[in-house]
Amino acid sequence: MALLGLILPPLLVFGGIAQLWWLEHPLPAQTSLSAYYHAGADCLTSSGVYRNLFVGVLCAIGACLVIYSGFSKMEDWLLNIAGALLVLVALFPTSWSAWDLVQVCPDFKPFVASKLFGLPIAIHYAVAILFFVAITAVNVLTAFDSVRFISTPQRKALWMWVFRFARFLMPASLLIGWLLSMKFDPERWILWIEWSGVWAFSCYWLLKSIEICDSGVDLEMIAGNIDFAANQSRQLERVGD
């Protein structure tokens, strides 16, 4: 899951510029990651040269989020919601005007994204925002759910220190991505915010995976030594404590 998130933005952006895979012509960097659903097709919308790659990777990450069992009920529910939202991000494409194609394609018709229940916001944008909110909540609210059960004091102290900072990777990255894009590339500010958020998401889960492997908390749960609290709180409690 972390690896897919790390490779998706550079594969789309740099892969397009360098004509990786099956591209016949270089694909300039788009204004957002979502624009790759359409970009590169000759006078057509919804037929981007990297569309299948974009949709496939997002759906794969979404499936991983749903399949992954959180270490608390709150984490599990938030991950399920985030995974479902990410699949919707992939399946409901963004709008596509591509005015450069209008000049060379007399029959070109811009793509208008589906609206959310008739509201003045597209389904794509609504579910994308909700996804980032849900995954940010996972990072901020549940980062310590597995750390608290590390038995070795030194390791526990180390990972507590790591996640005191890592849990804020998502909101910090979104802010930094926006500030940098406003200074260096305001035309593509959405692209850089999305890239920053996806990489923050991936870095968090990479750290969380290392922490879980290091502590063995997942094996403790499988062995039945750790279980969800009976009072349905988001905390875990060690059986017998």
N, C-alpha and C positions, 0 to 999 in steps of 0.2 A: 504494500500500500504506500509506504513512504517512498520507495523507489519509483513507482509510477508517477507520483506527484512531483518528484525531483526532475524527471526526464521530460515530462509533458511540455512545459513552457519552452525550454530551449529546442526541443525537437520540432515544435511548430514554428518558432520564430527563426532560429538559425538553420533548421532543416529546410525551411522554405527559401531562405536567402541563398543557401548553398546547393539547392536543387537535390536534396537527399531523396532517396527512394525513387519514386516513379515520375518526378517532376520533369517536364520538358523545358520549362522556363523558370527563371528565378521568381520567387514570390516575395514581394516586399513585406516588411513587418507591418502587421495590421494594427488597427486602433484598439483591439481587445483580443483576448484568446478566443472568445465566442465568435468573433468575425471569421475565424478559420472554418466555420461551418459552411460559409458561402464562398470565401475568397479563392481566386484562381480559376474558377470555371469561366468558360467563354460565354458571356451574355446570358448566364443562367444563375438563378438563386438556388439555395439549398443543395448545391452540387459542388461544393468546394473540394479542391484536390486533397485536402487533409481532413475532410469531414468525417470519414469513417474512423480515422485515427483519433480525432478529438472526441467523438461520441463513444467509441469503444473504450478508451482509457477512463473517461469520466464514469461510465457505467461500471467498469471493473472496480474502480475505487469505491463507488457507491455500494456495490455488492459486498466489498470487504468491510465497509463500515457497518452494514447490517449484520453480516455474519459474525463479526467480532463481538465477543461477549464482554461487556464492561465489568469492572470490578465493583460496581455499585449499580443499584437500579437506576439512579439518575443518569449515570454515564451510559448505561445500556440504552435507555430510552432516547437520550440526546443523539447517540451515534446512529440509532435506527432512523430517527427523524432526519438527521444530516444526510445519511445514505440515500434515503428516498428523495430528498430535495435535490441532491446532486444528479440523480438519474433524470429528474424533471428538467434540470438545467440543460442536460444533453439533448433531451427529446423535444423541448420547446425552444427552437432557435431564436436568436436575437434578430432584430430588424436589420435590413440590408438595403441601403440606398444606392451605393456605388455609382456616384454621379459621373465618374470617369468612364464607366461603361455606357452611360446614356449617350455620350457623344459618338460612340462607335457602333452602338447596337440600337438601331431604330425601334426594334420590338422589345427592348429591355423593360421589364416591369419590376420596380423595387419591391422587396419583400417586407411586409408589415407584420410584426410579431403579434401573436394572439394576446388579447387583453385579459386581465384577471377579473372575471365576473363583471365585465363592462366598465371597470374602473380605469382611470387614466394611467395605468401602469401595465407593462407587458408581463405575462406569466414568467418569461425568462428572467427578467430583472428582479421580480418579486421573490422567486424561489432562490435565485443566486444570493440575494441579500439575506434571506432567511437561513440559507446554508452557512454563510459566514458567521451569522449570529449564533447558530447552533453549535458549530465547531469551536467557536471562541468560548462559548459557555462550557464545553467539555474541557478545554485547556485550563480555563481559569478556576472552575468549580470542582473539578475531579482529579486534578493533577496529583494529589497526595493520597488518593484512595488505596493504591497498592504500596506506596512508599512506607506508610505507617506500619506495615506488617513485616518489614525487613528486620530480621532478628539480630544481625550484627550491628552494634551501635555505630561503628565507624562508617559502614556502608550506608546506614540509614541517615546519618548526619550529612554525608556527601550528597545523596540524592535529594534530601530535603533542601539543601542549598541550591542544587541544580534547578529544581523545579520551582523554587521561589522566583527565579528569573524566567525559566522556560515557559511557564504557564502564561506569561504575558507576551510571548513571541507573536501571536496572531494580531492583537490590537496594535502593538508597537510596529510590526512590519507594515500593516496597512497605512499607518500614519507616515512612516518613513518613505514608503513607496509613493504616496501622494505628494509629499514635499519634494522629493527628488524629481518626480515627473514634472511638477509645476515649474521647476527651475531649468531642467535640461530638455524635456520633451513633452510639453503640455498637450500636444495633439494626441499623444498616446497615453494619457494619464490612466485610463481604465486598464490598459494592458499592463502597466507597471504595478498598479494596485493589485490586480489579479495575480500577477506573477509573484509579488511579494507575499500575498496571502497563501498561495499554494505552496511556496517553499517553506513558509513558517509552519504550515500544517504538516508538511513532510518532515521537517527537522524535529518538531515536537514528537511525532510518532516514532522517529528513529531513536530519539533519546528514551522514550517510554519503552520501546522494544529492548534496548540495551539494559535498562533498569530492571525490567521483568526477568530477562535472562540472567542477570547478575544476582538478583535476589531469590529467584525460584518461587516467587509467590504464586505463579500459575500452577506449578506442580503441587504446592500446598493446597490449593483449591481443589485440584483433581483428586488428591489424597483424602479430601474431606476434613482437613485440619482448619480450613477457613471457609466460612459460609456467609451468606447475606444475613444482616441483622433481622431478627424476627419482627421487630417493630416497623419494618419497611422504610427505615431511614436510609440515607444514601451511604452510611458508614458500613464498614465490614467489622465483624467481630470474630475473634478466634474461638473456635469451639472449645468449651470447657473453661473459658475465662470467666 
